Amino acid sequence: MSDEKPTRRDILRPLHLLGIALACGVFAAVVTLVSTGAFTARVNSAIASGTYDGLTPIALGLVVGGGAFIVTLLFLAMLILVVDPAEVTKTVDRPVLYDAEPDADEPDSDGPGRGASA
């Protein structure tokens, strides 16, 4: 295991976010193509003969994939806005959602001499 810890800036690179959004868009397009029967002979012959009504499966797949790409990109951009800019250069050395660790030099509130005054 390396001692070099990634910074938040390394984790949140824009090209990675575009790649995640692109993967979500491609996945949505492929699922749409498979579910509409774009690879079946019946649908392809109906499109070729001109009897297919409505949006073709290829066009529908492109629309759904593009929509999923845009929605994912906007969602990830909104999540990036949550990050405090002052914390961008800090290293990530423990899980982010844990509570802050108490400092060792701070005295406990219930230690000796801190009890109720008489």
C-alpha positions as CSV (number, residue, x, y, z in Angstrom):
1,M,0.0,0.0,0.0
2,S,1.4,3.4,-0.9
3,D,1.8,6.2,1.6
4,E,0.6,8.8,-0.9
5,K,-3.0,9.7,-0.1
6,P,-5.2,11.3,-2.9
7,T,-6.5,14.8,-2.4
8,R,-10.1,15.7,-3.1
9,R,-9.0,17.5,-6.2
10,D,-7.5,14.2,-7.5
11,I,-10.7,12.3,-6.7
12,L,-13.0,14.9,-8.3
13,R,-11.4,15.5,-11.7
14,P,-13.8,16.8,-14.4
15,L,-12.7,14.2,-16.9
16,H,-13.7,11.4,-14.5
17,L,-17.1,13.0,-14.0
18,L,-17.6,13.2,-17.7
19,G,-16.6,9.5,-18.0
20,I,-19.1,8.5,-15.3
21,A,-21.9,10.4,-17.0
22,L,-20.9,9.0,-20.4
23,A,-21.0,5.4,-19.0
24,C,-24.5,6.0,-17.5
25,G,-25.7,7.4,-20.8
26,V,-24.3,4.5,-22.8
27,F,-25.8,2.0,-20.4
28,A,-29.3,3.7,-20.6
29,A,-29.1,3.7,-24.4
30,V,-28.1,0.0,-24.6
31,V,-30.9,-0.9,-22.2
32,T,-33.4,1.0,-24.3
33,L,-32.2,-0.6,-27.5
34,V,-32.5,-4.1,-26.1
35,S,-35.9,-3.5,-24.5
36,T,-37.4,-2.0,-27.7
37,G,-36.2,-4.9,-29.8
38,A,-33.8,-2.9,-32.0
39,F,-31.8,-6.1,-32.7
40,T,-34.7,-8.2,-33.8
41,A,-35.5,-9.1,-37.4
42,R,-39.2,-8.2,-36.9
43,V,-38.5,-4.6,-35.9
44,N,-35.7,-4.1,-38.5
45,S,-37.9,-5.4,-41.3
46,A,-40.8,-3.1,-40.2
47,I,-38.4,-0.1,-40.3
48,A,-37.0,-1.1,-43.7
49,S,-40.5,-1.5,-45.2
50,G,-41.7,1.8,-43.7
51,T,-44.5,0.3,-41.6
52,Y,-42.9,1.0,-38.3
53,D,-45.0,3.7,-36.5
54,G,-43.4,6.1,-34.1
55,L,-39.8,6.8,-33.1
56,T,-37.3,4.1,-34.2
57,P,-35.5,2.2,-31.5
58,I,-32.2,3.7,-32.5
59,A,-33.5,7.3,-32.2
60,L,-35.2,6.5,-28.9
61,G,-32.0,5.0,-27.6
62,L,-30.1,8.1,-28.5
63,V,-32.7,10.3,-26.8
64,V,-32.7,8.2,-23.7
65,G,-28.9,7.9,-23.6
66,G,-28.5,11.7,-24.1
67,G,-31.0,12.4,-21.4
68,A,-29.3,10.1,-19.0
69,F,-25.9,11.7,-19.8
70,I,-27.2,15.2,-19.1
71,V,-29.1,14.2,-15.9
72,T,-26.1,12.3,-14.5
73,L,-23.7,15.2,-15.4
74,L,-26.0,17.7,-13.6
75,F,-26.4,15.5,-10.6
76,L,-22.7,15.0,-10.2
77,A,-22.1,18.7,-10.7
78,M,-24.6,19.5,-7.9
79,L,-22.8,17.0,-5.7
80,I,-19.5,18.7,-6.4
81,L,-21.0,22.0,-5.1
82,V,-21.4,20.4,-1.7
83,V,-17.6,20.1,-1.3
84,D,-16.0,22.9,0.7
85,P,-13.3,24.6,-1.4
86,A,-11.1,24.9,1.7
87,E,-11.1,21.1,2.0
88,V,-10.1,20.5,-1.6
89,T,-6.4,20.4,-0.9
90,K,-6.7,18.3,2.3
91,T,-5.7,14.6,2.0
92,V,-8.4,12.0,2.5
93,D,-6.9,9.7,5.2
94,R,-10.1,8.3,6.8
95,P,-13.7,7.8,5.8
96,V,-15.5,11.1,5.1
97,L,-18.7,10.4,6.9
98,Y,-17.2,9.6,10.3
99,D,-17.5,12.2,13.1
100,A,-14.5,14.5,13.7
101,E,-11.9,13.1,16.0
102,P,-11.5,15.0,19.2
103,D,-8.2,16.6,19.8
104,A,-6.0,15.1,22.5
105,D,-5.0,18.4,24.1
106,E,-8.6,19.4,24.8
107,P,-9.7,18.5,28.4
108,D,-12.9,16.5,28.8
109,S,-16.0,18.3,30.0
110,D,-16.6,15.9,32.8
111,G,-13.0,15.6,34.0
112,P,-11.7,16.5,37.4
113,G,-12.5,20.0,38.5
114,R,-15.3,20.4,36.0
115,G,-18.1,19.0,38.1
116,A,-21.0,21.0,39.5
117,S,-20.0,23.8,41.8
118,A,-21.2,23.6,45.4
